[in-house]
Amino acid sequence: MFVAESAREFFEELPGRIDPGRTRGTTASYRFDVDGAGSWRVELDNGDVRVSESESAAAADCVIQASEDTFMKIVRGEQNPATAYMLGKVKAKGDTGLALRLRDLFA
């Protein structure tokens, strides 16, 4: 498991850590609004992964919102994402089916 020290480090290293086979056949855009760490856009295009800093109002198929503390706990495996969602620590907008696929795509 990749353990990042910050959300910025996580997103900067993400393209090289995703197995293209996991994203092949998927075309989607995610925006992660991480309170305390900015907004990040992750674009999946049939095996290609692009990550960039984003405007918080930029359109995306799925938008995930969380504090950096909660986000990093999820990344490190210390917080179950479904539990965080049910507790209101994570919010998902747009195509929430894409949010459910994140664990499989980024594992």
N, C-alpha and C positions, 0 to 999 in steps of 0.2 A: 504494500500500500504506500502510495506517495504521501509524505507528510510535509506540508508546506508550513512556513512560519506565519504567513499572512495571506489574505485573499489575493493581493497583488501577485505574490509569488505563485500561488496556485494557478491563476489565470495565465500568467506569463509562461509557465511550464506546460500548461494543459495540451497544446497541440501535439507536442512530442510524446505525450503520455497516453494518448488515446489510440487504441488499436484500430486502424482504418477498417478492418473487417467488421467491427462492431457498428460502424456508422454507414457502411456501404448500403445503399438503397434508402437512405434517409436524407431528406432535404428539409431542414428546419432551422429556424433562428430562435435563439434564447437571449433574453436580456436579464442579467442578474443585477439587481439594485441592492448593493451591500452597504448598509448604513455604516459609515466610518471608513469605507474603502472605495467608494465610487460605484459607477455602473459599468458593466462589462457585457459585450455582445459576443456570443458564441454562435457561429454559423456552421452548420453541417451540410455538406453537399456531396452526397454519394461517395463517402470515404475521405473527402477533404475536410479539414477542420481549420477554421479561421477564428482568431480571438482578437478583439480590439476593445479599447476603452470606448465607452458609449455615452451619449447624452441620455439622461434619465427619462426623457420623453420620447426617445426613438422607438419606432414600431418594432415589434417582434412577434413571432407566433406564440411564444410563451414567455411570461415575465415572472421571475422569482424575486421576492423581496425578503430580506432578513438582515439582522444585525451582523456585523463581522464576527462577533463572539459566537452566535448561533451557527453561522455559516461554517466557521472553522471547526466547531464541534462536530458538525455533520461530515465535513471533509475528513476529519481524523477518526471517524467512526465512534465518537463519544456520544453522539446524539442521533437517535433514529429520526430520519426525515419525516416519516408519517406522524410520529408523535409530536414533533416540533410543529407540524402543520396543524394538527388537532388542538394544540395548546395556543395557537395563534402566533407562534414565534417565526413562522414562515408563511408567506402568502404567495399564492400562484394565481395568475390571471391569464386569460387567453385559452389556448389549447392545453388544458390541464393533463390530458393524456400524455403530452410530451413531457410534462413534469414527472410523471410516473415512470417514464423510460430513462430518466437521468442515471439512476444507479446502474442499470445495465450498460448504458452507453459509455459511462466514464469509469467503470470498474477496472 
